[in-house]
Amino acid sequence: MKEMPSTTADQWFYEEKGQRLGGIDESAMVILIQSGKLRHGSSVWKQGFTDWVKLEDTPLRIHLDKLSPPPLTGQHVSNTLVWVLAFAPILGLFLESFVAMLVYGDEDWAMDAVSDGKFFYITIALNILLSVLDEKRLQKAGHNTSAFKGWVWLVPVYLYQRAKQLKQSLAYFIVWIVCFVLVLLGAIV
C-alpha cells in the first residue's frame, strides 16, 4: 500500500517490521486483514487514538473474527517445551558428556573432550532445536511469531521476546541465563 501525504481522520496506519506504513482507508485495511498481512497482534493507529493499539482492539476486529479465532492467551499455551529449553544449557552438557563417553569409551578422556569444548555443538543444536519446536507450537496456538522468528538462533533473545508477546513472566528467560552462567563457570573452574 502506498503512503498518502494527508492524514485525515479516516486514514489508518499500521506497523510492519518496525516501520510505520499508511495512511490508507478502511477498505484497504480490510484487504490487508483478509490477505493475512494484518492479524491479531498487529499494531495500528488512526487519528483520535492516543497511541498505537492492537488491531483486535479497534472496530476492525470484526474483519479479524471472520477469518479465525484469536490466538490462545499466555495461560493457555503449553510451556512444557519452553521450560525444557530453559534448562537446555545444563541438559546439553549432560548430552555432550554422554556422547563423549560413547565416542571415547574412557571417562577421563570423555570429560577432557567435553571440558575442551569438542562437543559444544551438541548443546547449541539442542537449544536451537527446542527453540524452533517451541516457535512452531506458538504458531499452532495462533500467535504471529514473525517478530521474533529469526531469534530462535539466539535463544535468550527468543525467550525474552516470547515472554513479552505472551505476557508471561521472564522466569524461563532468567532460568536459561542462570543455567548458561553455571555451565560457563563450570568450564572455567
Secondary structure, DSSP 8 states (H G I E B T S, - for coil): ----S---TT-EEEEETTEEEEEE-HHHHHHHHHHTSS-TT-EEEETT-SS-EEGGGSTTHHHHHHH------GGGS--HHHHHHHTHHHHHHHHHHHHHHHHH--HHHHHHHHHTTTTHHHHHHHHHHHHHHHHHHHHHTT---TTTGGGGGSHHHHHHHHHHHTT--SHHHHHHHHHHHHHHHHHH-
